[in-house]
Every structure is written in C-alpha cells, then in structure tokens.
Amino acid sequence: MSASTQAYLILLATFLLVVIAWFASHPQPRATAPYSVQPLATNLKINVNQDDAATLSLLPGIGPGIAEHIIEARHHGAVFHSPHDFEEVKFIGPKTIQRIDAWVAYTTSE
C-alpha cells in the first residue's frame, strides 16, 4: 500500500472517529410517544365491550392486530369490567393497560 493511500485511510478513520464522538456527546432528542397524550374530557372514551376493531385501534399502544385480539376475546365470552380484565388478552401487558386506562369505558349492552 502506498504512503498516500495509508495517509488517506488514516485521515478517513480520524474523520469517522470525530463524527462518532460528536454524535455520542450530542444525543438526539427522542420523539414523545403518542400514548403520552391524555384524553381531553372524561366523556371521550372508547368502549372496549362494544366498539369495533377500527375504533379500538385508536387506543394508545393498541394497533389493528391487538384490537382484533380484543374482539376475539369478546367473541369467546370475555367482558371487560376493569383494567385487570385485559391481562387475558394476547399482547397486552401492564404498561399497555396503564396507557389505555384513561381512554377506556367498560359499559356493556346488558
């Protein structure tokens, strides 16, 4: 390898190390999660016992797939009376339950 090629590679490596060091010392701001937003009013709730999958997917952290799991649980006889009842729904854990709690209504048609 020629001396000029070695010098070029050393210069390139130095430049990359400086760029990496700069980014490491200047962390980029993270976008806030959409579920950090609180409901505007207490009457703006999604009824997990009656609403369709498209409406359920509006809940923070609940996408179309998990909304379908909620619908499937209802078809198998699940009735949601409290946040605790979500523990039986596939892919819904404690953090998701905490995120959606302020947005959920538990009324039934009975």
PyMOL commands that set and color helices and strands:
alter all, ss='L'
color gray80, all
select helices_A, chain A and resi 3-25+34-36+53-56+64-75+83-88+94-103
alter helices_A, ss='H'
color red, helices_A
select strands_A, chain A and resi 46-47+104-105
alter strands_A, ss='S'
color yellow, strands_A
deselect
rebuild
show_as cartoon
